[in-house]
Amino acid sequence: MANTDNLTGINDGNRQMKTSDKELSTKPAAEVTEILESFSLSKSNLQEISQLMRQNMDRGLNSATNASAIVKMYPSFVRSLPDGTEKGDFFALDLGGSNFRVLLVQLLDGDVKMKSKIYKISQETMTGTGEQLFDSIADSLAEFKAEQGLGDTDLPLGFTFSFPCKQMGLATATLVKWTKGFTASNVEGKDVVQLLKEACKRKNVNLQIVALVNDTVGTLMSCAYSCRDAYIGLILGTGTNACYMEKLSDVGTWTGDDKEPREVIINMEWGAFGDDGCLDDYRTEFDREMDGLTLNKSKQLYEKMISGMYLGEIVRLALVKLGSSGHLFGGKVSEDLKTAWKFETRFLTDIEGDASSENAECRSILTNLGLTTSPSDLTIVRSVCVAVSTRAAKLAVAGLAAVISKIGLNELTIAVDGSLYKKHPTFKPNMEQFLKELVPSVSVKLMLSEDGSGKGAALVAAVAARLSS
Ligand code: GLC
């Protein structure tokens, strides 16, 4: 792929062999350069990807093409952003990764107070039966209520459930397919609100569930509570996805009423972009190999090039190739490095965040993985990390550019949450730079929506209460 018009952006990882590094006195071997180049995306590549995303959005919104669309564009049934006047006490549940949270959220005059507790979801529960999964959620809710001295209290509850759901109403949602390593049986095709209600009944827990929301929707809602021009919600964490406020007249699949407000938040489920092969030219051998190791092979291909669950594994596979061909680690690849998923995405964060000239963090991570390193190995490993994370930031921006052009405003704020965005040292500045280059005519602000997914579910519940009162 020609990359002659590479973005001029800061930290363009794929060109980031530090020429000033004394230790790397010779030019990197052709294979190293080739691998770094394979992660490179030019401005015209991104423009093409952005156009493809836009076409996929239109297909998802159109009732005639939605059935075969890859990016499903699910209406969330959330019609209004908060106006800051919402108040009251709410419970929220947040399930979307290996941690599950229960929250008590108190809203008062634009102020939010929260108490929450995190429960670990084991691998067995993620991949066991749906009944076990929902029973464990009900148990956690009961425990949390008791600890808060609210055992019998029946506060309205918002459920953040961060998987692709087809919603029929605010509190009716069928799971279409699991993502992010979940495979719990007998949940796909079922109404998850109903499954939660049944589990709570089995466990004698009172429950008044008023809304089910995706984490992107929660993130947008929670930011909009204090920021009036937030129109997009974005998650860059274990998975990736975006939502935005759309005019009802553009949502061909809309089945709800046509009353004011004539708009609805669309949960794009953009992680599935590329599942029809349209991104194949941009995927590397490492993307394909990593996909083969996942529980949802050939699915969520855009997500797999961007999000935290996968970036470490892509880097690991590239390092194994370079090690095996003698370009790294004196040709000796350790058992740990040969082990799938052993190179975590947080290693990219630590390695890229280390400002020292000796790459000490990188050395320590590789030593812990049983590898013997030279200074030039450290430079190469760091460059692979930068290449993979830079590509991820560019791809996310290509998707955002499509959404921004669909919204058509000159100025807007994107509410963002997720560990990758929060912890990675250059993800945010890279995105800001690439946004400037890809959508120069729009002033775009990225705003961290801390704790957005949990807080947002309570806000959806609160807006529903405000509108019905
Ligand atoms: C996955 C889920 C999606 C969620 C995203 C971020 O893509 O399918 O619903 O929003 O992860 O958590």
Residues whose N, C-alpha, C, O or C-beta is under 5 A from the ligand:
A	BS01	GLC	G96 S162 F163 P164 T179 N214 D215 T216 I235 G239 T240 N241 G271
